[in-house]
């Protein structure tokens, strides 16, 4: 089975918006095998999207090992209105958080910097200047 077909099969239960789905496929295809397998083999991983509204959003979460919440990536459907480059960077950045388990690469590393660096290693550098609190 081709990798694209495996990714499509993996993504099907997440029922993503069709535009975002296509972007996720392209990003996941670019991930190194270890990162891709880490996400695709995790039965507790959840990927979803939502339309922002005043009523909020219902975000699904699965329980992972030891009763802890599994990893989740949540995308706003408003991304559909952004450039392909920006959308794919956001997706890669959020998947990097999941791979890094919302931590940095070292104990004292900032998770945002770590996710940006990993997304860039995967071929998705941040297309806009980032501002972080001092």
Phi and psi in degrees as GROMACS dihedral restraints (atoms count N, CA, C in turn):
[ dihedral_restraints ]
;  ai    aj    ak    al  type     phi  dphi    fc
    3     4     5     6     1   -66.4    20    10
    4     5     6     7     1   149.6    20    10
    6     7     8     9     1   -58.9    20    10
    7     8     9    10     1   -41.3    20    10
    9    10    11    12     1   -58.1    20    10
   10    11    12    13     1   -41.3    20    10
   12    13    14    15     1   -65.8    20    10
   13    14    15    16     1   -40.8    20    10
   15    16    17    18     1   -61.4    20    10
   16    17    18    19     1   -42.5    20    10
   18    19    20    21     1   -65.3    20    10
   19    20    21    22     1   -44.5    20    10
   21    22    23    24     1   -58.4    20    10
   22    23    24    25     1   -43.7    20    10
   24    25    26    27     1   -63.9    20    10
   25    26    27    28     1   -42.2    20    10
   27    28    29    30     1   -64.1    20    10
   28    29    30    31     1   -40.1    20    10
   30    31    32    33     1   -76.1    20    10
   31    32    33    34     1   -24.3    20    10
   33    34    35    36     1   -50.0    20    10
   34    35    36    37     1   -47.1    20    10
   36    37    38    39     1   -66.1    20    10
   37    38    39    40     1   -18.5    20    10
   39    40    41    42     1   -76.2    20    10
   40    41    42    43     1   -16.9    20    10
   42    43    44    45     1    50.2    20    10
   43    44    45    46     1    52.9    20    10
   45    46    47    48     1   -76.7    20    10
   46    47    48    49     1   155.8    20    10
   48    49    50    51     1   -50.7    20    10
   49    50    51    52     1   139.7    20    10
   51    52    53    54     1   -60.6    20    10
   52    53    54    55     1   -37.2    20    10
   54    55    56    57     1   -66.8    20    10
   55    56    57    58     1   -47.7    20    10
   57    58    59    60     1   -65.8    20    10
   58    59    60    61     1   -37.2    20    10
   60    61    62    63     1   -54.7    20    10
   61    62    63    64     1   -48.7    20    10
   63    64    65    66     1   -59.6    20    10
   64    65    66    67     1   -40.9    20    10
   66    67    68    69     1   -66.9    20    10
   67    68    69    70     1   -41.5    20    10
   69    70    71    72     1   -61.2    20    10
   70    71    72    73     1   -42.4    20    10
   72    73    74    75     1   -57.0    20    10
   73    74    75    76     1   -48.2    20    10
   75    76    77    78     1   -63.4    20    10
   76    77    78    79     1   -38.2    20    10
   78    79    80    81     1   -69.5    20    10
   79    80    81    82     1   -48.3    20    10
   81    82    83    84     1   -62.2    20    10
   82    83    84    85     1   -34.9    20    10
   84    85    86    87     1   -59.4    20    10
   85    86    87    88     1   -30.5    20    10
   87    88    89    90     1   -86.1    20    10
   88    89    90    91     1   -11.0    20    10
   90    91    92    93     1   -70.1    20    10
   91    92    93    94     1   146.9    20    10
   93    94    95    96     1   -62.7    20    10
   94    95    96    97     1   152.6    20    10
   96    97    98    99     1   -54.4    20    10
   97    98    99   100     1   -40.2    20    10
   99   100   101   102     1   -61.6    20    10
  100   101   102   103     1   -44.5    20    10
  102   103   104   105     1   -68.2    20    10
  103   104   105   106     1   -42.9    20    10
  105   106   107   108     1   -61.9    20    10
  106   107   108   109     1   -46.3    20    10
  108   109   110   111     1   -64.3    20    10
  109   110   111   112     1   -38.2    20    10
  111   112   113   114     1   -56.6    20    10
  112   113   114   115     1   -42.1    20    10
  114   115   116   117     1   -78.7    20    10
  115   116   117   118     1   -47.6    20    10
  117   118   119   120     1   -70.1    20    10
  118   119   120   121     1   -24.9    20    10
  120   121   122   123     1   -92.0    20    10
  121   122   123   124     1    -1.5    20    10
  123   124   125   126     1   -91.0    20    10
  124   125   126   127     1   103.6    20    10
  126   127   128   129     1   -64.7    20    10
  127   128   129   130     1   -19.1    20    10
  129   130   131   132     1   -94.8    20    10
  130   131   132   133     1    -0.3    20    10
  132   133   134   135     1   -74.2    20    10
  133   134   135   136     1   137.5    20    10
  135   136   137   138     1  -127.8    20    10
  136   137   138   139     1   136.6    20    10
  138   139   140   141     1  -127.1    20    10
  139   140   141   142     1   126.1    20    10
  141   142   143   144     1  -146.6    20    10
  142   143   144   145     1   168.3    20    10
  144   145   146   147     1  -132.8    20    10
  145   146   147   148     1   164.1    20    10
  147   148   149   150     1  -154.2    20    10
  148   149   150   151     1   156.6    20    10
  150   151   152   153     1   -95.4    20    10
  151   152   153   154     1   115.7    20    10
  153   154   155   156     1   -59.4    20    10
  154   155   156   157     1   136.3    20    10
  156   157   158   159     1  -153.6    20    10
  157   158   159   160     1   167.8    20    10
  159   160   161   162     1   -65.4    20    10
  160   161   162   163     1   -24.3    20    10
  162   163   164   165     1   -76.9    20    10
  163   164   165   166     1    -9.0    20    10
  165   166   167   168     1    88.0    20    10
  166   167   168   169     1  -162.6    20    10
  168   169   170   171     1  -144.6    20    10
  169   170   171   172     1   149.0    20    10
  171   172   173   174     1   -98.7    20    10
  172   173   174   175     1   109.5    20    10
  174   175   176   177     1  -103.8    20    10
  175   176   177   178     1   118.3    20    10
  177   178   179   180     1   -72.6    20    10
  178   179   180   181     1   143.5    20    10
  180   181   182   183     1  -139.2    20    10
  181   182   183   184     1   137.6    20    10
  183   184   185   186     1  -104.7    20    10
  184   185   186   187     1   153.0    20    10
  186   187   188   189     1   -84.1    20    10
  187   188   189   190     1   132.2    20    10
  189   190   191   192     1   -96.7    20    10
  190   191   192   193     1  -151.1    20    10
  192   193   194   195     1   -64.4    20    10
  193   194   195   196     1   148.3    20    10
  195   196   197   198     1    55.7    20    10
  196   197   198   199     1    28.7    20    10
  198   199   200   201     1    71.6    20    10
  199   200   201   202     1     9.3    20    10
  201   202   203   204     1   -83.0    20    10
  202   203   204   205     1   150.6    20    10
  204   205   206   207     1   -60.6    20    10
  205   206   207   208     1   141.2    20    10
  207   208   209   210     1   -74.9    20    10
  208   209   210   211     1   175.2    20    10
  210   211   212   213     1   -77.0    20    10
  211   212   213   214     1   143.3    20    10
  213   214   215   216     1  -136.7    20    10
  214   215   216   217     1   144.9    20    10
  216   217   218   219     1  -124.4    20    10
  217   218   219   220     1   127.5    20    10
  219   220   221   222     1  -121.0    20    10
  220   221   222   223     1   126.3    20    10
  222   223   224   225     1  -115.1    20    10
  223   224   225   226     1   137.1    20    10
  225   226   227   228     1   -80.6    20    10
  226   227   228   229     1   137.9    20    10
  228   229   230   231     1   -68.0    20    10
  229   230   231   232     1   -14.9    20    10
  231   232   233   234     1   -64.2    20    10
  232   233   234   235     1   -14.7    20    10
  234   235   236   237     1   -59.9    20    10
  235   236   237   238     1   -25.7    20    10
  237   238   239   240     1   -55.9    20    10
  238   239   240   241     1   -23.2    20    10
  240   241   242   243     1   -91.2    20    10
  241   242   243   244     1     4.0    20    10
  243   244   245   246     1  -103.9    20    10
  244   245   246   247     1   170.7    20    10
  246   247   248   249     1   -67.5    20    10
  247   248   249   250     1   153.8    20    10
  249   250   251   252     1   -55.8    20    10
  250   251   252   253     1   -43.1    20    10
  252   253   254   255     1   -60.4    20    10
  253   254   255   256     1   -43.5    20    10
  255   256   257   258     1   -68.3    20    10
  256   257   258   259     1   -44.5    20    10
  258   259   260   261     1   -60.5    20    10
  259   260   261   262     1   -45.0    20    10
  261   262   263   264     1   -69.2    20    10
  262   263   264   265     1   -33.5    20    10
  264   265   266   267     1   -64.7    20    10
  265   266   267   268     1   -45.3    20    10
  267   268   269   270     1   -58.3    20    10
  268   269   270   271     1   -45.6    20    10
  270   271   272   273     1   -62.4    20    10
  271   272   273   274     1   -47.5    20    10
  273   274   275   276     1   -61.8    20    10
  274   275   276   277     1   -42.3    20    10
  276   277   278   279     1   -59.8    20    10
  277   278   279   280     1   -46.2    20    10
  279   280   281   282     1   -69.5    20    10
  280   281   282   283     1   -38.3    20    10
  282   283   284   285     1   -65.6    20    10
  283   284   285   286     1   -34.5    20    10
  285   286   287   288     1   -62.4    20    10
  286   287   288   289     1   -41.8    20    10
  288   289   290   291     1   -56.9    20    10
  289   290   291   292     1   -42.9    20    10
  291   292   293   294     1   -64.6    20    10
  292   293   294   295     1   -44.9    20    10
  294   295   296   297     1   -63.1    20    10
  295   296   297   298     1   -39.8    20    10
  297   298   299   300     1   -82.7    20    10
  298   299   300   301     1    -1.8    20    10
  300   301   302   303     1    55.6    20    10
  301   302   303   304     1    43.1    20    10
  303   304   305   306     1    57.6    20    10
  304   305   306   307     1    32.4    20    10
  306   307   308   309     1  -126.5    20    10
  307   308   309   310     1   171.2    20    10
  309   310   311   312     1   -84.1    20    10
  310   311   312   313     1  -179.3    20    10
  312   313   314   315     1   -79.9    20    10
  313   314   315   316     1   -20.6    20    10
  315   316   317   318     1  -124.8    20    10
  316   317   318   319     1   163.2    20    10
  318   319   320   321     1   -56.9    20    10
  319   320   321   322     1   -34.7    20    10
  321   322   323   324     1  -100.0    20    10
  322   323   324   325     1     8.8    20    10
  324   325   326   327     1   -81.9    20    10
  325   326   327   328     1   144.7    20    10
  327   328   329   330     1   -75.3    20    10
  328   329   330   331     1   126.9    20    10
  330   331   332   333     1   -59.9    20    10
  331   332   333   334     1   -33.3    20    10
  333   334   335   336     1   -68.4    20    10
  334   335   336   337     1   -44.8    20    10
  336   337   338   339     1   -62.4    20    10
  337   338   339   340     1   -41.9    20    10
  339   340   341   342     1   -63.3    20    10
  340   341   342   343     1   -42.8    20    10
  342   343   344   345     1   -66.2    20    10
  343   344   345   346     1   -40.6    20    10
  345   346   347   348     1   -62.4    20    10
  346   347   348   349     1   -43.6    20    10
  348   349   350   351     1   -65.0    20    10
  349   350   351   352     1   -42.5    20    10
  351   352   353   354     1   -67.9    20    10
  352   353   354   355     1   -41.8    20    10
  354   355   356   357     1   -59.1    20    10
  355   356   357   358     1   -41.2    20    10
  357   358   359   360     1   -64.0    20    10
  358   359   360   361     1   -40.9    20    10
  360   361   362   363     1   -60.3    20    10
  361   362   363   364     1   -32.7    20    10
  363   364   365   366     1   -79.9    20    10
  364   365   366   367     1    -3.6    20    10
  366   367   368   369     1   102.8    20    10
  367   368   369   370     1    14.2    20    10
  369   370   371   372     1  -127.5    20    10
  370   371   372   373     1    73.8    20    10
  372   373   374   375     1   -69.9    20    10
  373   374   375   376     1   153.0    20    10
  375   376   377   378     1   -63.0    20    10
  376   377   378   379     1   124.2    20    10
  378   379   380   381     1   -85.7    20    10
  379   380   381   382     1    -2.4    20    10
  381   382   383   384     1  -130.9    20    10
  382   383   384   385     1   151.7    20    10
  384   385   386   387     1   -64.0    20    10
  385   386   387   388     1   132.8    20    10
  387   388   389   390     1   -96.3    20    10
  388   389   390   391     1   139.8    20    10
  390   391   392   393     1  -117.2    20    10
  391   392   393   394     1   120.8    20    10
  393   394   395   396     1  -114.0    20    10
  394   395   396   397     1   148.5    20    10
  396   397   398   399     1   -61.7    20    10
  397   398   399   400     1   146.4    20    10
